[in-house]
């Protein structure tokens, strides 16, 4: 006569999924912040090297896009728009990192470096398309992020934005893979 019942437990094979929710949230936020650094780097470098631009136009552009173009200066610095824009960019990328972590670990269960990088690349391209053609179209046709009929002032040309988003996606994929390996050991 049996004294106990065994219930089979199906494991997914992903050690990163078994990590407690606070650690997964921390991983997502970390992935997003690393992605933010790699996204901002080409934009800040382009603006810093180009004499017609100021290095910190990116955070000013966020504030100008949301609250009016008078908060954006193409070749100068307004500090409160820079601080507000930087906080908003950080929040955007933290949410993006959380979504990336959930998508890669939850939906796709990516386990390899190549898979992480491929997913990151696709995430970067998708992020650019969503940002450029959906989000920016909401207000002022994307000014001051891109040159428009409303304003000729812009942060950087399209190729710099594409480079930034692809770099962010690849960095996000690589960070996910590194964090997953660390959780497995």
C-alpha positions in Angstrom: 0.0 0.0 0.0 1.4 3.4 -1.1 1.9 6.0 1.7 2.5 8.9 -0.6 1.7 10.2 -4.0 4.4 11.5 -6.4 3.5 14.4 -8.5 5.8 14.8 -11.6 7.2 18.3 -11.9 8.0 19.6 -15.3 11.0 21.8 -15.4 11.7 24.2 -18.2 15.5 24.0 -18.1 15.9 27.7 -17.7 17.7 28.5 -14.5 17.0 32.2 -15.0 13.3 31.7 -14.8 13.6 30.1 -11.3 15.2 33.3 -9.9 13.0 35.2 -7.5 10.9 38.1 -9.0 13.0 40.9 -7.4 16.1 39.5 -9.0 14.4 39.3 -12.4 13.2 42.9 -12.0 16.7 43.9 -11.1 18.0 42.0 -14.1 15.5 43.8 -16.4 16.3 47.2 -15.1 20.1 46.4 -15.4 19.5 45.2 -19.0 17.6 48.4 -19.8 20.3 50.7 -18.3 23.1 49.0 -20.2 21.0 49.3 -23.3 20.5 53.0 -22.6 24.3 53.6 -22.3 24.9 51.9 -25.6 22.0 53.7 -27.3 23.1 57.1 -26.1 26.8 56.7 -26.8 26.6 57.2 -30.7 24.2 60.1 -30.3 26.3 61.9 -27.7 29.5 61.3 -29.6 28.0 62.5 -32.9 26.7 65.7 -31.2 30.0 66.2 -29.3 32.1 65.9 -32.5 29.8 68.0 -34.7 30.3 71.7 -34.1 26.6 72.5 -34.9 25.4 70.4 -32.0 25.8 70.2 -28.2 26.7 66.9 -26.6 23.7 66.7 -24.4 21.0 67.4 -27.0 19.4 63.9 -26.5 17.9 64.6 -23.0 17.0 68.2 -24.0 15.2 66.7 -27.1 13.0 64.5 -24.8 11.9 67.5 -22.8 11.5 69.6 -25.9 9.4 66.9 -27.6 7.1 66.5 -24.6 6.8 70.1 -23.3 7.6 72.3 -26.3 10.4 73.2 -28.6 11.4 76.2 -26.5 13.1 73.8 -24.1 15.4 72.5 -26.8 18.6 74.4 -27.8 20.6 72.8 -30.7 24.0 74.3 -29.7 23.7 75.1 -26.0 22.7 73.8 -22.7 19.5 74.3 -20.6 20.2 72.3 -17.5 16.6 71.6 -16.2 15.5 70.2 -19.6 18.7 68.0 -19.6 17.9 66.7 -16.1 14.2 66.1 -16.7 15.0 64.5 -20.1 17.7 62.2 -18.6 15.3 61.0 -15.9 12.6 60.3 -18.6 15.1 58.5 -20.8 16.3 56.3 -17.8 12.6 55.4 -17.0 12.0 54.6 -20.7 15.0 52.3 -20.9 14.2 50.6 -17.6 10.8 49.7 -18.8 12.4 48.6 -22.1 14.8 46.3 -20.3 12.0 44.8 -18.2 10.1 44.1 -21.4 13.1 42.6 -23.1 14.0 40.4 -20.2 10.4 39.1 -20.0 10.2 38.5 -23.7 13.5 36.8 -24.1 13.2 34.6 -20.9 9.5 34.1 -20.9 8.4 33.9 -24.5 11.4 32.7 -26.3 13.5 31.0 -23.6 16.7 32.0 -25.3 19.7 30.1 -23.9 22.6 30.7 -26.3 24.9 33.6 -26.9 23.9 33.6 -30.6 20.2 33.6 -29.7 20.7 36.4 -27.2 22.5 38.5 -29.7 20.0 37.8 -32.5 17.1 38.6 -30.2 18.9 41.8 -29.1 19.4 42.8 -32.7 15.8 42.3 -33.5 14.8 44.2 -30.3 17.0 47.1 -31.4 15.5 47.3 -34.9 12.0 46.9 -33.5 12.8 49.6 -30.9 14.0 52.0 -33.6 10.9 51.4 -35.8 8.5 51.8 -32.8 10.3 54.9 -31.5 10.8 56.6 -34.9 7.5 55.8 -36.7 5.0 55.4 -33.9 6.1 57.3 -30.7 7.6 60.3 -32.4 4.7 60.8 -34.7 2.5 61.5 -31.7 3.8 65.1 -31.2 5.4 67.7 -33.5 6.2 65.1 -36.1 9.2 64.0 -34.1 10.9 67.4 -33.7 13.5 67.9 -32.2 14.6 64.3 -32.6 14.5 64.6 -36.4 14.4 67.5 -38.9 10.8 68.3 -39.7 8.7 71.0 -41.3 8.0 72.3 -37.8 11.7 72.6 -36.9 15.0 72.2 -38.7 16.8 71.6 -35.4 17.5 67.9 -34.8 19.7 65.7 -32.6 21.3 63.4 -35.2 20.7 62.0 -38.6 18.9 58.7 -39.1 22.0 56.5 -39.4 23.2 57.5 -35.9 19.8 56.7 -34.4 19.8 53.3 -36.1 23.3 52.6 -34.9 22.3 53.6 -31.4 19.2 51.4 -31.3 21.1 48.4 -32.8 23.9 48.9 -30.3 21.3 49.0 -27.5 19.7 45.8 -28.7 23.0 43.9 -28.9 24.1 45.2 -25.5 20.8 44.1 -24.0 21.1 40.7 -25.5 24.7 40.3 -24.3 23.7 41.6 -20.8 20.8 39.1 -20.6 23.2 36.3 -21.6 25.8 37.3 -19.0 23.1 37.6 -16.3 21.6 34.3 -17.2 25.0 32.5 -17.1 25.7 34.1 -13.7 22.3 32.9 -12.3 23.0 29.4 -13.6 26.3 29.1 -11.8 
